[in-house]
Amino acid sequence: MSTLSKVAELIAENAGVDAKEITMDTTFEELGLDSLDAVDLVMACEEQFSVTIEMDEALKTVGDVVRLIDSQKA
């Protein structure tokens, strides 16, 4: 399973959206995520992927999160 698929599943669980509709270009604003939802997502990603994500990272899209995770896993 790709990083995008896993992140999309985490978002779908937390935001109540269909994971199939989430792309690299989907913004958190489009998903209706607020700052608390973003914190929950970051914590879930850190646990799922064993990475560290700083809250001051400029994460605006799902792709931003995927690229950050992939860069730390490399």
MITORTI-263082 format. One record per atom (N, C-alpha, C): residue in one letter; x, y, z. Coordinates in steps of 0.001 Angstrom, whole numbers, plus 500000, padded with zeros to 6 digits. Each point is the difference from the previous one (the first is absolute). Layout:
<pts>
AXYZ/...
</pts>
This chain:
<pts>
M500853498820500000/M499147501180500000/M500896501240500000/S499675500947499158/S500813501207499875/S499790500932501188/T500932500916500159/T499871500999501062/T498720500799499808/L499691500380498762/L498777500752499730/L498774499214500446/S499951498724499690/S498848499179500384/S499834499944501506/K501109499833500705/K499940499927501461/K499569501334500605/V500566501100499497/V499626501325500503/V498531500271499682/A499555499637498803/A498601500200499620/A499071499228500931/E500386498788500375/E499188499206500930/E499931500675501368/L501127500523500471/L500007500701501288/L499089501226499955/I500072500740498910/I499149501185499854/I498534499586499939/A499715498967499226/A498620499539499854/A499411499606501351/E500790499319500818/E499538499589501326/E499698501209500879/N500848501018499912/N499852501168500870/N499022501046499470/A499902500126498688/A499197501080499424/A498671499521499426/G499819498692499944/G498749499481499471/G499815500238498512/V501097499939499257/V499926500150498547/V500429498695499348/D499715499853498719/D500368498805499258/D501481500076499626/A500759499013500424/A501441499985499733/A500300500035498504/K499108499455499183/K500221499959498554/K499962501385499364/E499395500961500692/E499898501354499465/E501203500867500368/I500900499466500819/I501149500774500471/I501176499793499051/T500556501111499518/T501157499955499104/T501155500778500633/M501135499974499339/M501163500751500476/M499703501501500042/D499120500469499126/D499695501431499908/D498859500447500908/T499354499064500684/T498889500353500882/T500525500820501175/T499367501148500234/T500420500837501130/T499216499612501246/F500569500327501150/F499312499713501256/F498753500862500122/E500051501177499405/E498827500880499993/E498850499347499232/E500315499396498849/E498975499306499210/E499375498848500780/L500780499392500877/L499514498880500803/L499232500461501232/G500013501304500237/G499299500535501156/G500724499768501315/L501324499817499931/L500784499761501214/L500393501320500647/D499778500105501290/D500447501185500732/D501336499701500673/S500502500927500783/S501330499836500598/S500053498816500966/L498928499734500718/L499987498841500904/L500008498697499215/D499264499969498890/D500019498822499133/D501400499776499440/A500683501083499653/A501356499900499459/A500953499411501033/V499861500410501254/V500837499449501071/V499732498506500142/D498727499609499974/D499648498579500084/D500608499219498841/L499941500576498801/L500556499335498822/L501510499849500124/V500679501048500430/V501457499948500172/V500371498909501003/M499292499951501113/M500295498980501014/M499751498598499452/A498927499812499245/A499703498696499411/A501074499604498987/C500463500954499200/C501056499723499017/C501313499662500694/E500324500738501049/E501237499717500737/E499978498584500551/E498862499592500529/E499881498648500558/E500030498943498904/Q499247500214498939/Q499892499029498908/Q501330499791499273/F500738501090499775/F501197499932499167/F501306500104500784/S499921500160501313/S501194500147500844/S500889501145499514/V499380501158499791/V500715501202499577/V499684501124500979/T500746501098499868/T499739501189500804/T499606501128499060/I498854500598500269/I499510501105499183/I499883501221500896/E500755501033499669/E499952501242500775/E498728500759499637/M499340500533500997/M498749500711499759/M500204501302499223/D501234500491499937/D500236501231499248/D500290499740498522/E499957498728499581/E500167499678498582/E498838500624499229/A500264500457498801/A498955500606499170/A499254498892499253/L499069499374500684/L499248498889499427/L498611500489499608/K499798500140498696/K498718500506499512/K499212498944499231/T500729499020499443/T499340498962499208/T500373498621500525/V499242499022499561/V500305498612500344/V501380499645499449/G500314500499498816/G501306499744499391/G501149500515500843/D499803501137500668/D501042500533500888/D500325498993501102/V498966499401500572/V500193499017501074/V500675498750499449/V499539499522498854/V500560498790499389/V501484500197499690/R500349501133499393/R501408500260499660/R500867500096501255/L499486500618501047/L500750500112501250/L500245498622500606/I498978499171500020/I500140498640500537/I501001499214499168/D499851500042498677/D500909499253499122/D501443500471500151/S500208501302500205/S501368500509500146/S500637499505501296/Q499204499798501026/Q500541499510501269/Q500204498492499988/K499245499305499169/K500133498548499915/K501166499590499112/A500446500915499131/A501056499671499023/A501343499814500655/
</pts>
